[in-house]
Amino acid sequence: MYCPRCGSSRMHMLSETESTGKDYSAPKGVCGAILFGPLGLLCGLCGEERQIKTKHYWVCEDCGMKFRA
């Protein structure tokens, strides 16, 4: 692997992680507690759409350019 800017072969891989969404929904937990008692609080975990995306990049150690392979 060579840098497209300077042609160096001194590279390392960099991973960036991004997360969106929520872990727990309080309104769903309260409704679950009303309907099912204390175990209904677990309903707050149902249906939440937490997404985690990881992108991998190469970074040149000489010029600092970051690019995807």
PDB file of N, H, CA, C and O in Angstrom:
ATOM      1  N   MET A   1       0.847  -1.171   0.000  1.00  0.00           N
ATOM      2  CA  MET A   1       0.000   0.000   0.000  1.00  0.00           C
ATOM      3  C   MET A   1       0.895   1.237   0.000  1.00  0.00           C
ATOM      4  O   MET A   1       1.818   1.348   0.807  1.00  0.00           O
ATOM      5  N   TYR A   2       0.614   2.150  -0.903  1.00  0.00           N
ATOM      6  H   TYR A   2      -0.136   2.060  -1.558  1.00  0.00           H
ATOM      7  CA  TYR A   2       1.385   3.382  -1.028  1.00  0.00           C
ATOM      8  C   TYR A   2       0.447   4.581  -0.933  1.00  0.00           C
ATOM      9  O   TYR A   2      -0.706   4.517  -1.358  1.00  0.00           O
ATOM     10  N   CYS A   3       0.948   5.655  -0.380  1.00  0.00           N
ATOM     11  H   CYS A   3       1.885   5.707  -0.035  1.00  0.00           H
ATOM     12  CA  CYS A   3       0.174   6.891  -0.244  1.00  0.00           C
ATOM     13  C   CYS A   3      -0.043   7.510  -1.624  1.00  0.00           C
ATOM     14  O   CYS A   3       0.913   7.654  -2.385  1.00  0.00           O
ATOM     15  N   PRO A   4      -1.282   7.881  -1.960  1.00  0.00           N
ATOM     16  CA  PRO A   4      -1.521   8.494  -3.270  1.00  0.00           C
ATOM     17  C   PRO A   4      -0.944   9.905  -3.379  1.00  0.00           C
ATOM     18  O   PRO A   4      -0.747  10.397  -4.490  1.00  0.00           O
ATOM     19  N   ARG A   5      -0.672  10.560  -2.260  1.00  0.00           N
ATOM     20  H   ARG A   5      -0.832  10.160  -1.358  1.00  0.00           H
ATOM     21  CA  ARG A   5      -0.146  11.926  -2.303  1.00  0.00           C
ATOM     22  C   ARG A   5       1.373  11.952  -2.419  1.00  0.00           C
ATOM     23  O   ARG A   5       1.921  12.607  -3.306  1.00  0.00           O
ATOM     24  N   CYS A   6       2.064  11.225  -1.505  1.00  0.00           N
ATOM     25  H   CYS A   6       1.619  10.693  -0.785  1.00  0.00           H
ATOM     26  CA  CYS A   6       3.531  11.337  -1.474  1.00  0.00           C
ATOM     27  C   CYS A   6       4.246  10.050  -1.891  1.00  0.00           C
ATOM     28  O   CYS A   6       5.463  10.076  -2.078  1.00  0.00           O
ATOM     29  N   GLY A   7       3.541   8.931  -2.044  1.00  0.00           N
ATOM     30  H   GLY A   7       2.553   8.910  -1.892  1.00  0.00           H
ATOM     31  CA  GLY A   7       4.151   7.689  -2.489  1.00  0.00           C
ATOM     32  C   GLY A   7       4.832   6.884  -1.385  1.00  0.00           C
ATOM     33  O   GLY A   7       5.469   5.870  -1.670  1.00  0.00           O
ATOM     34  N   SER A   8       4.709   7.315  -0.144  1.00  0.00           N
ATOM     35  H   SER A   8       4.192   8.139   0.087  1.00  0.00           H
ATOM     36  CA  SER A   8       5.339   6.617   0.975  1.00  0.00           C
ATOM     37  C   SER A   8       4.648   5.281   1.240  1.00  0.00           C
ATOM     38  O   SER A   8       3.453   5.119   0.991  1.00  0.00           O
ATOM     39  N   SER A   9       5.430   4.330   1.752  1.00  0.00           N
ATOM     40  H   SER A   9       6.401   4.462   1.954  1.00  0.00           H
ATOM     41  CA  SER A   9       4.841   3.041   2.120  1.00  0.00           C
ATOM     42  C   SER A   9       4.666   2.920   3.633  1.00  0.00           C
ATOM     43  O   SER A   9       4.260   1.869   4.128  1.00  0.00           O
ATOM     44  N   ARG A  10       4.971   3.992   4.371  1.00  0.00           N
ATOM     45  H   ARG A  10       5.301   4.847   3.969  1.00  0.00           H
ATOM     46  CA  ARG A  10       4.805   3.984   5.832  1.00  0.00           C
ATOM     47  C   ARG A  10       3.366   4.367   6.165  1.00  0.00           C
ATOM     48  O   ARG A  10       3.030   5.547   6.263  1.00  0.00           O
ATOM     49  N   MET A  11       2.526   3.353   6.336  1.00  0.00           N
ATOM     50  H   MET A  11       2.799   2.394   6.256  1.00  0.00           H
ATOM     51  CA  MET A  11       1.095   3.558   6.551  1.00  0.00           C
ATOM     52  C   MET A  11       0.654   2.818   7.806  1.00  0.00           C
ATOM     53  O   MET A  11       1.304   1.865   8.236  1.00  0.00           O
ATOM     54  N   HIS A  12      -0.447   3.259   8.383  1.00  0.00           N
ATOM     55  H   HIS A  12      -0.975   4.033   8.033  1.00  0.00           H
ATOM     56  CA  HIS A  12      -1.092   2.493   9.442  1.00  0.00           C
ATOM     57  C   HIS A  12      -2.599   2.631   9.284  1.00  0.00           C
ATOM     58  O   HIS A  12      -3.094   3.598   8.704  1.00  0.00           O
ATOM     59  N   MET A  13      -3.322   1.641   9.814  1.00  0.00           N
ATOM     60  H   MET A  13      -2.920   0.855  10.286  1.00  0.00           H
ATOM     61  CA  MET A  13      -4.770   1.597   9.697  1.00  0.00           C
ATOM     62  C   MET A  13      -5.398   2.327  10.880  1.00  0.00           C
ATOM     63  O   MET A  13      -4.936   2.206  12.014  1.00  0.00           O
ATOM     64  N   LEU A  14      -6.458   3.087  10.600  1.00  0.00           N
ATOM     65  H   LEU A  14      -6.834   3.185   9.679  1.00  0.00           H
ATOM     66  CA  LEU A  14      -7.194   3.831  11.602  1.00  0.00           C
ATOM     67  C   LEU A  14      -8.658   3.436  11.495  1.00  0.00           C
ATOM     68  O   LEU A  14      -9.204   3.382  10.393  1.00  0.00           O
ATOM     69  N   SER A  15      -9.297   3.161  12.620  1.00  0.00           N
ATOM     70  H   SER A  15      -8.853   3.205  13.515  1.00  0.00           H
ATOM     71  CA  SER A  15     -10.721   2.815  12.641  1.00  0.00           C
ATOM     72  C   SER A  15     -11.477   3.890  13.389  1.00  0.00           C
ATOM     73  O   SER A  15     -11.091   4.277  14.492  1.00  0.00           O
ATOM     74  N   GLU A  16     -12.569   4.382  12.784  1.00  0.00           N
ATOM     75  H   GLU A  16     -12.883   4.068  11.888  1.00  0.00           H
ATOM     76  CA  GLU A  16     -13.442   5.363  13.423  1.00  0.00           C
ATOM     77  C   GLU A  16     -14.791   4.711  13.639  1.00  0.00           C
ATOM     78  O   GLU A  16     -15.356   4.116  12.722  1.00  0.00           O
ATOM     79  N   THR A  17     -15.310   4.825  14.858  1.00  0.00           N
ATOM     80  H   THR A  17     -14.851   5.309  15.603  1.00  0.00           H
ATOM     81  CA  THR A  17     -16.595   4.232  15.200  1.00  0.00           C
ATOM     82  C   THR A  17     -17.590   5.337  15.518  1.00  0.00           C
ATOM     83  O   THR A  17     -17.286   6.271  16.260  1.00  0.00           O
ATOM     84  N   GLU A  18     -18.780   5.216  14.949  1.00  0.00           N
ATOM     85  H   GLU A  18     -19.027   4.457  14.346  1.00  0.00           H
ATOM     86  CA  GLU A  18     -19.842   6.196  15.153  1.00  0.00           C
ATOM     87  C   GLU A  18     -21.097   5.449  15.574  1.00  0.00           C
ATOM     88  O   GLU A  18     -21.453   4.441  14.963  1.00  0.00           O
ATOM     89  N   SER A  19     -21.766   5.932  16.606  1.00  0.00           N
ATOM     90  H   SER A  19     -21.476   6.750  17.102  1.00  0.00           H
ATOM     91  CA  SER A  19     -23.005   5.286  17.044  1.00  0.00           C
ATOM     92  C   SER A  19     -24.135   6.295  17.047  1.00  0.00           C
ATOM     93  O   SER A  19     -23.942   7.464  17.382  1.00  0.00           O
ATOM     94  N   THR A  20     -25.329   5.826  16.666  1.00  0.00           N
ATOM     95  H   THR A  20     -25.485   4.876  16.394  1.00  0.00           H
ATOM     96  CA  THR A  20     -26.521   6.656  16.663  1.00  0.00           C
ATOM     97  C   THR A  20     -27.648   5.897  17.340  1.00  0.00           C
ATOM     98  O   THR A  20     -27.623   4.668  17.409  1.00  0.00           O
ATOM     99  N   GLY A  21     -28.623   6.615  17.831  1.00  0.00           N
ATOM    100  H   GLY A  21     -28.643   7.614  17.775  1.00  0.00           H
ATOM    101  CA  GLY A  21     -29.769   5.985  18.487  1.00  0.00           C
ATOM    102  C   GLY A  21     -29.618   5.985  19.994  1.00  0.00           C
ATOM    103  O   GLY A  21     -28.653   6.521  20.540  1.00  0.00           O
ATOM    104  N   LYS A  22     -30.587   5.376  20.656  1.00  0.00           N
ATOM    105  H   LYS A  22     -31.371   4.940  20.213  1.00  0.00           H
ATOM    106  CA  LYS A  22     -30.611   5.332  22.114  1.00  0.00           C
ATOM    107  C   LYS A  22     -30.493   3.898  22.605  1.00  0.00           C
ATOM    108  O   LYS A  22     -30.769   2.948  21.873  1.00  0.00           O
ATOM    109  N   ASP A  23     -30.073   3.759  23.873  1.00  0.00           N
ATOM    110  H   ASP A  23     -29.849   4.531  24.469  1.00  0.00           H
ATOM    111  CA  ASP A  23     -29.997   2.442  24.489  1.00  0.00           C
ATOM    112  C   ASP A  23     -31.311   2.066  25.170  1.00  0.00           C
ATOM    113  O   ASP A  23     -31.695   0.896  25.163  1.00  0.00           O
ATOM    114  N   TYR A  24     -32.004   3.043  25.758  1.00  0.00           N
ATOM    115  H   TYR A  24     -31.691   3.993  25.764  1.00  0.00           H
ATOM    116  CA  TYR A  24     -33.185   2.746  26.563  1.00  0.00           C
ATOM    117  C   TYR A  24     -34.237   3.820  26.317  1.00  0.00           C
ATOM    118  O   TYR A  24     -33.907   5.003  26.233  1.00  0.00           O
ATOM    119  N   SER A  25     -35.494   3.420  26.201  1.00  0.00           N
ATOM    120  H   SER A  25     -35.762   2.458  26.269  1.00  0.00           H
ATOM    121  CA  SER A  25     -36.603   4.343  26.008  1.00  0.00           C
ATOM    122  C   SER A  25     -37.416   4.400  27.305  1.00  0.00           C
ATOM    123  O   SER A  25     -38.091   3.432  27.655  1.00  0.00           O
ATOM    124  N   ALA A  26     -37.354   5.517  28.011  1.00  0.00           N
ATOM    125  H   ALA A  26     -36.806   6.303  27.727  1.00  0.00           H
ATOM    126  CA  ALA A  26     -38.069   5.664  29.278  1.00  0.00           C
ATOM    127  C   ALA A  26     -39.591   5.544  29.115  1.00  0.00           C
ATOM    128  O   ALA A  26     -40.224   4.872  29.928  1.00  0.00           O
ATOM    129  N   PRO A  27     -40.205   6.169  28.093  1.00  0.00           N
ATOM    130  CA  PRO A  27     -41.661   6.019  27.954  1.00  0.00           C
ATOM    131  C   PRO A  27     -42.102   4.562  27.768  1.00  0.00           C
ATOM    132  O   PRO A  27     -43.124   4.145  28.314  1.00  0.00           O
ATOM    133  N   LYS A  28     -41.327   3.793  26.995  1.00  0.00           N
ATOM    134  H   LYS A  28     -40.497   4.132  26.552  1.00  0.00           H
ATOM    135  CA  LYS A  28     -41.668   2.382  26.817  1.00  0.00           C
ATOM    136  C   LYS A  28     -41.490   1.614  28.121  1.00  0.00           C
ATOM    137  O   LYS A  28     -42.263   0.702  28.412  1.00  0.00           O
ATOM    138  N   GLY A  29     -40.486   1.971  28.902  1.00  0.00           N
ATOM    139  H   GLY A  29     -39.858   2.712  28.665  1.00  0.00           H
ATOM    140  CA  GLY A  29     -40.265   1.322  30.190  1.00  0.00           C
ATOM    141  C   GLY A  29     -41.384   1.602  31.158  1.00  0.00           C
ATOM    142  O   GLY A  29     -41.813   0.704  31.883  1.00  0.00           O
ATOM    143  N   VAL A  30     -41.873   2.845  31.188  1.00  0.00           N
ATOM    144  H   VAL A  30     -41.525   3.574  30.599  1.00  0.00           H
ATOM    145  CA  VAL A  30     -42.978   3.205  32.091  1.00  0.00           C
ATOM    146  C   VAL A  30     -44.253   2.482  31.682  1.00  0.00           C
ATOM    147  O   VAL A  30     -44.966   1.951  32.533  1.00  0.00           O
ATOM    148  N   CYS A  31     -44.545   2.458  30.386  1.00  0.00           N
ATOM    149  H   CYS A  31     -43.966   2.889  29.694  1.00  0.00           H
ATOM    150  CA  CYS A  31     -45.743   1.732  29.914  1.00  0.00           C
ATOM    151  C   CYS A  31     -45.642   0.252  30.251  1.00  0.00           C
ATOM    152  O   CYS A  31     -46.629  -0.359  30.662  1.00  0.00           O
ATOM    153  N   GLY A  32     -44.473  -0.322  30.082  1.00  0.00           N
ATOM    154  H   GLY A  32     -43.672   0.174  29.748  1.00  0.00           H
ATOM    155  CA  GLY A  32     -44.280  -1.729  30.417  1.00  0.00           C
ATOM    156  C   GLY A  32     -44.450  -1.980  31.897  1.00  0.00           C
ATOM    157  O   GLY A  32     -44.996  -3.011  32.290  1.00  0.00           O
ATOM    158  N   ALA A  33     -43.987  -1.044  32.739  1.00  0.00           N
ATOM    159  H   ALA A  33     -43.543  -0.207  32.420  1.00  0.00           H
ATOM    160  CA  ALA A  33     -44.135  -1.202  34.187  1.00  0.00           C
ATOM    161  C   ALA A  33     -45.596  -1.122  34.590  1.00  0.00           C
ATOM    162  O   ALA A  33     -46.031  -1.839  35.492  1.00  0.00           O
ATOM    163  N   ILE A  34     -46.363  -0.253  33.930  1.00  0.00           N
ATOM    164  H   ILE A  34     -46.010   0.330  33.198  1.00  0.00           H
ATOM    165  CA  ILE A  34     -47.797  -0.141  34.236  1.00  0.00           C
ATOM    166  C   ILE A  34     -48.515  -1.417  33.834  1.00  0.00           C
ATOM    167  O   ILE A  34     -49.364  -1.911  34.576  1.00  0.00           O
ATOM    168  N   LEU A  35     -48.186  -1.952  32.672  1.00  0.00           N
ATOM    169  H   LEU A  35     -47.496  -1.550  32.069  1.00  0.00           H
ATOM    170  CA  LEU A  35     -48.889  -3.135  32.169  1.00  0.00           C
ATOM    171  C   LEU A  35     -48.413  -4.444  32.808  1.00  0.00           C
ATOM    172  O   LEU A  35     -49.229  -5.324  33.086  1.00  0.00           O
ATOM    173  N   PHE A  36     -47.111  -4.581  33.042  1.00  0.00           N
ATOM    174  H   PHE A  36     -46.449  -3.867  32.816  1.00  0.00           H
ATOM    175  CA  PHE A  36     -46.561  -5.872  33.455  1.00  0.00           C
ATOM    176  C   PHE A  36     -45.850  -5.861  34.800  1.00  0.00           C
ATOM    177  O   PHE A  36     -45.281  -6.878  35.196  1.00  0.00           O
ATOM    178  N   GLY A  37     -45.867  -4.748  35.506  1.00  0.00           N
ATOM    179  H   GLY A  37     -46.329  -3.922  35.185  1.00  0.00           H
ATOM    180  CA  GLY A  37     -45.189  -4.681  36.798  1.00  0.00           C
ATOM    181  C   GLY A  37     -43.706  -4.394  36.634  1.00  0.00           C
ATOM    182  O   GLY A  37     -43.277  -3.901  35.591  1.00  0.00           O
ATOM    183  N   PRO A  38     -42.917  -4.702  37.667  1.00  0.00           N
ATOM    184  CA  PRO A  38     -41.488  -4.367  37.636  1.00  0.00           C
ATOM    185  C   PRO A  38     -40.723  -4.963  36.449  1.00  0.00           C
ATOM    186  O   PRO A  38     -39.795  -4.334  35.941  1.00  0.00           O
ATOM    187  N   LEU A  39     -41.094  -6.151  36.007  1.00  0.00           N
ATOM    188  H   LEU A  39     -41.848  -6.662  36.420  1.00  0.00           H
ATOM    189  CA  LEU A  39     -40.411  -6.727  34.842  1.00  0.00           C
ATOM    190  C   LEU A  39     -40.724  -5.966  33.558  1.00  0.00           C
ATOM    191  O   LEU A  39     -39.982  -6.061  32.581  1.00  0.00           O
ATOM    192  N   GLY A  40     -41.799  -5.225  33.559  1.00  0.00           N
ATOM    193  H   GLY A  40     -42.402  -5.148  34.353  1.00  0.00           H
ATOM    194  CA  GLY A  40     -42.175  -4.438  32.391  1.00  0.00           C
ATOM    195  C   GLY A  40     -41.198  -3.321  32.088  1.00  0.00           C
ATOM    196  O   GLY A  40     -41.191  -2.786  30.979  1.00  0.00           O
ATOM    197  N   LEU A  41     -40.366  -2.957  33.068  1.00  0.00           N
ATOM    198  H   LEU A  41     -40.372  -3.391  33.969  1.00  0.00           H
ATOM    199  CA  LEU A  41     -39.353  -1.933  32.807  1.00  0.00           C
ATOM    200  C   LEU A  41     -38.400  -2.356  31.690  1.00  0.00           C
ATOM    201  O   LEU A  41     -37.796  -1.514  31.026  1.00  0.00           O
ATOM    202  N   LEU A  42     -38.272  -3.668  31.490  1.00  0.00           N
ATOM    203  H   LEU A  42     -38.763  -4.352  32.029  1.00  0.00           H
ATOM    204  CA  LEU A  42     -37.413  -4.173  30.410  1.00  0.00           C
ATOM    205  C   LEU A  42     -37.972  -3.845  29.029  1.00  0.00           C
ATOM    206  O   LEU A  42     -37.252  -3.928  28.034  1.00  0.00           O
ATOM    207  N   CYS A  43     -39.247  -3.474  28.960  1.00  0.00           N
ATOM    208  H   CYS A  43     -39.832  -3.407  29.768  1.00  0.00           H
ATOM    209  CA  CYS A  43     -39.843  -3.098  27.672  1.00  0.00           C
ATOM    210  C   CYS A  43     -39.159  -1.861  27.091  1.00  0.00           C
ATOM    211  O   CYS A  43     -39.227  -1.622  25.885  1.00  0.00           O
ATOM    212  N   GLY A  44     -38.501  -1.077  27.941  1.00  0.00           N
ATOM    213  H   GLY A  44     -38.446  -1.270  28.921  1.00  0.00           H
ATOM    214  CA  GLY A  44     -37.785   0.098  27.461  1.00  0.00           C
ATOM    215  C   GLY A  44     -36.615  -0.253  26.570  1.00  0.00           C
ATOM    216  O   GLY A  44     -36.134   0.591  25.813  1.00  0.00           O
ATOM    217  N   LEU A  45     -36.152  -1.486  26.649  1.00  0.00           N
ATOM    218  H   LEU A  45     -36.543  -2.172  27.264  1.00  0.00           H
ATOM    219  CA  LEU A  45     -35.041  -1.928  25.796  1.00  0.00           C
ATOM    220  C   LEU A  45     -35.516  -2.419  24.437  1.00  0.00           C
ATOM    221  O   LEU A  45     -34.712  -2.544  23.514  1.00  0.00           O
ATOM    222  N   CYS A  46     -36.787  -2.695  24.300  1.00  0.00           N
ATOM    223  H   CYS A  46     -37.440  -2.593  25.051  1.00  0.00           H
ATOM    224  CA  CYS A  46     -37.334  -3.273  23.066  1.00  0.00           C
ATOM    225  C   CYS A  46     -37.469  -2.220  21.971  1.00  0.00           C
ATOM    226  O   CYS A  46     -37.932  -1.107  22.222  1.00  0.00           O
ATOM    227  N   GLY A  47     -37.075  -2.567  20.801  1.00  0.00           N
ATOM    228  H   GLY A  47     -36.699  -3.471  20.597  1.00  0.00           H
ATOM    229  CA  GLY A  47     -37.318  -1.748  19.624  1.00  0.00           C
ATOM    230  C   GLY A  47     -36.412  -0.553  19.453  1.00  0.00           C
ATOM    231  O   GLY A  47     -36.599   0.206  18.502  1.00  0.00           O
ATOM    232  N   GLU A  48     -35.458  -0.346  20.307  1.00  0.00           N
ATOM    233  H   GLU A  48     -35.306  -0.962  21.079  1.00  0.00           H
ATOM    234  CA  GLU A  48     -34.548   0.782  20.120  1.00  0.00           C
ATOM    235  C   GLU A  48     -33.575   0.449  18.998  1.00  0.00           C
ATOM    236  O   GLU A  48     -33.088  -0.677  18.894  1.00  0.00           O
ATOM    237  N   GLU A  49     -33.307   1.414  18.185  1.00  0.00           N
ATOM    238  H   GLU A  49     -33.702   2.328  18.269  1.00  0.00           H
ATOM    239  CA  GLU A  49     -32.471   1.181  17.015  1.00  0.00           C
ATOM    240  C   GLU A  49     -31.105   1.835  17.191  1.00  0.00           C
ATOM    241  O   GLU A  49     -30.820   2.870  16.589  1.00  0.00           O
ATOM    242  N   ARG A  50     -30.280   1.233  18.005  1.00  0.00           N
ATOM    243  H   ARG A  50     -30.512   0.392  18.494  1.00  0.00           H
ATOM    244  CA  ARG A  50     -28.910   1.722  18.179  1.00  0.00           C
ATOM    245  C   ARG A  50     -28.071   1.118  17.063  1.00  0.00           C
ATOM    246  O   ARG A  50     -27.999  -0.102  16.915  1.00  0.00           O
ATOM    247  N   GLN A  51     -27.442   1.976  16.287  1.00  0.00           N
ATOM    248  H   GLN A  51     -27.500   2.967  16.407  1.00  0.00           H
ATOM    249  CA  GLN A  51     -26.622   1.519  15.173  1.00  0.00           C
ATOM    250  C   GLN A  51     -25.175   1.942  15.408  1.00  0.00           C
ATOM    251  O   GLN A  51     -24.896   3.077  15.793  1.00  0.00           O
ATOM    252  N   ILE A  52     -24.291   1.027  15.175  1.00  0.00           N
ATOM    253  H   ILE A  52     -24.518   0.105  14.862  1.00  0.00           H
ATOM    254  CA  ILE A  52     -22.868   1.301  15.312  1.00  0.00           C
ATOM    255  C   ILE A  52     -22.207   1.065  13.961  1.00  0.00           C
ATOM    256  O   ILE A  52     -22.305  -0.020  13.388  1.00  0.00           O
ATOM    257  N   LYS A  53     -21.531   2.096  13.461  1.00  0.00           N
ATOM    258  H   LYS A  53     -21.451   2.977  13.926  1.00  0.00           H
ATOM    259  CA  LYS A  53     -20.851   2.003  12.164  1.00  0.00           C
ATOM    260  C   LYS A  53     -19.362   2.209  12.376  1.00  0.00           C
ATOM    261  O   LYS A  53     -18.944   3.123  13.087  1.00  0.00           O
ATOM    262  N   THR A  54     -18.573   1.360  11.761  1.00  0.00           N
ATOM    263  H   THR A  54     -18.912   0.617  11.183  1.00  0.00           H
ATOM    264  CA  THR A  54     -17.120   1.469  11.849  1.00  0.00           C
ATOM    265  C   THR A  54     -16.552   1.664  10.448  1.00  0.00           C
ATOM    266  O   THR A  54     -16.870   0.914   9.525  1.00  0.00           O
ATOM    267  N   LYS A  55     -15.706   2.683  10.305  1.00  0.00           N
ATOM    268  H   LYS A  55     -15.448   3.292  11.055  1.00  0.00           H
ATOM    269  CA  LYS A  55     -15.045   2.951   9.030  1.00  0.00           C
ATOM    270  C   LYS A  55     -13.549   2.774   9.226  1.00  0.00           C
ATOM    271  O   LYS A  55     -12.995   3.185  10.246  1.00  0.00           O
ATOM    272  N   HIS A  56     -12.907   2.168   8.253  1.00  0.00           N
ATOM    273  H   HIS A  56     -13.357   1.835   7.425  1.00  0.00           H
ATOM    274  CA  HIS A  56     -11.470   1.919   8.306  1.00  0.00           C
ATOM    275  C   HIS A  56     -10.767   2.802   7.280  1.00  0.00           C
ATOM    276  O   HIS A  56     -11.191   2.890   6.128  1.00  0.00           O
ATOM    277  N   TYR A  57      -9.707   3.441   7.704  1.00  0.00           N
ATOM    278  H   TYR A  57      -9.362   3.369   8.640  1.00  0.00           H
ATOM    279  CA  TYR A  57      -8.922   4.322   6.847  1.00  0.00           C
ATOM    280  C   TYR A  57      -7.455   3.950   6.941  1.00  0.00           C
ATOM    281  O   TYR A  57      -7.004   3.371   7.929  1.00  0.00           O
ATOM    282  N   TRP A  58      -6.721   4.292   5.897  1.00  0.00           N
ATOM    283  H   TRP A  58      -7.088   4.762   5.094  1.00  0.00           H
ATOM    284  CA  TRP A  58      -5.265   4.244   5.919  1.00  0.00           C
ATOM    285  C   TRP A  58      -4.778   5.657   6.164  1.00  0.00           C
ATOM    286  O   TRP A  58      -5.342   6.608   5.624  1.00  0.00           O
ATOM    287  N   VAL A  59      -3.733   5.808   6.976  1.00  0.00           N
ATOM    288  H   VAL A  59      -3.275   5.035   7.414  1.00  0.00           H
ATOM    289  CA  VAL A  59      -3.148   7.114   7.259  1.00  0.00           C
ATOM    290  C   VAL A  59      -1.652   7.041   6.954  1.00  0.00           C
ATOM    291  O   VAL A  59      -0.945   6.153   7.429  1.00  0.00           O
ATOM    292  N   CYS A  60      -1.193   7.994   6.154  1.00  0.00           N
ATOM    293  H   CYS A  60      -1.768   8.716   5.768  1.00  0.00           H
ATOM    294  CA  CYS A  60       0.230   8.063   5.821  1.00  0.00           C
ATOM    295  C   CYS A  60       0.977   8.696   6.985  1.00  0.00           C
ATOM    296  O   CYS A  60       0.578   9.746   7.489  1.00  0.00           O
ATOM    297  N   GLU A  61       2.059   8.056   7.409  1.00  0.00           N
ATOM    298  H   GLU A  61       2.383   7.203   6.999  1.00  0.00           H
ATOM    299  CA  GLU A  61       2.841   8.575   8.522  1.00  0.00           C
ATOM    300  C   GLU A  61       3.739   9.726   8.109  1.00  0.00           C
ATOM    301  O   GLU A  61       4.217  10.469   8.966  1.00  0.00           O
ATOM    302  N   ASP A  62       3.977   9.888   6.829  1.00  0.00           N
ATOM    303  H   ASP A  62       3.589   9.285   6.133  1.00  0.00           H
ATOM    304  CA  ASP A  62       4.856  10.980   6.361  1.00  0.00           C
ATOM    305  C   ASP A  62       4.090  12.274   6.119  1.00  0.00           C
ATOM    306  O   ASP A  62       4.476  13.326   6.629  1.00  0.00           O
ATOM    307  N   CYS A  63       3.002  12.208   5.340  1.00  0.00           N
ATOM    308  H   CYS A  63       2.688  11.353   4.925  1.00  0.00           H
ATOM    309  CA  CYS A  63       2.289  13.449   5.011  1.00  0.00           C
ATOM    310  C   CYS A  63       0.969  13.615   5.755  1.00  0.00           C
ATOM    311  O   CYS A  63       0.385  14.698   5.731  1.00  0.00           O
ATOM    312  N   GLY A  64       0.476  12.537   6.433  1.00  0.00           N
ATOM    313  H   GLY A  64       0.951  11.657   6.453  1.00  0.00           H
ATOM    314  CA  GLY A  64      -0.746  12.640   7.230  1.00  0.00           C
ATOM    315  C   GLY A  64      -2.033  12.486   6.448  1.00  0.00           C
ATOM    316  O   GLY A  64      -3.113  12.673   7.009  1.00  0.00           O
ATOM    317  N   MET A  65      -1.955  12.151   5.176  1.00  0.00           N
ATOM    318  H   MET A  65      -1.078  11.999   4.720  1.00  0.00           H
ATOM    319  CA  MET A  65      -3.171  11.985   4.374  1.00  0.00           C
ATOM    320  C   MET A  65      -3.955  10.768   4.853  1.00  0.00           C
ATOM    321  O   MET A  65      -3.385   9.709   5.116  1.00  0.00           O
ATOM    322  N   LYS A  66      -5.278  10.939   4.963  1.00  0.00           N
ATOM    323  H   LYS A  66      -5.741  11.799   4.750  1.00  0.00           H
ATOM    324  CA  LYS A  66      -6.166   9.853   5.380  1.00  0.00           C
ATOM    325  C   LYS A  66      -7.032   9.486   4.178  1.00  0.00           C
ATOM    326  O   LYS A  66      -7.650  10.359   3.569  1.00  0.00           O
ATOM    327  N   PHE A  67      -7.080   8.197   3.835  1.00  0.00           N
ATOM    328  H   PHE A  67      -6.579   7.488   4.330  1.00  0.00           H
ATOM    329  CA  PHE A  67      -7.861   7.766   2.682  1.00  0.00           C
ATOM    330  C   PHE A  67      -8.344   6.336   2.892  1.00  0.00           C
ATOM    331  O   PHE A  67      -7.789   5.581   3.691  1.00  0.00           O
ATOM    332  N   ARG A  68      -9.384   5.990   2.160  1.00  0.00           N
ATOM    333  H   ARG A  68      -9.835   6.603   1.511  1.00  0.00           H
ATOM    334  CA  ARG A  68      -9.931   4.639   2.208  1.00  0.00           C
ATOM    335  C   ARG A  68      -9.342   3.834   1.063  1.00  0.00           C
ATOM    336  O   ARG A  68      -9.162   4.344  -0.043  1.00  0.00           O
ATOM    337  N   ALA A  69      -9.048   2.583   1.336  1.00  0.00           N
ATOM    338  H   ALA A  69      -9.195   2.168   2.234  1.00  0.00           H
ATOM    339  CA  ALA A  69      -8.443   1.730   0.309  1.00  0.00           C
ATOM    340  C   ALA A  69      -9.478   1.174  -0.634  1.00  0.00           C
ATOM    341  O   ALA A  69      -9.137   0.436  -1.559  1.00  0.00           O
TER     342      ALA A  69
END
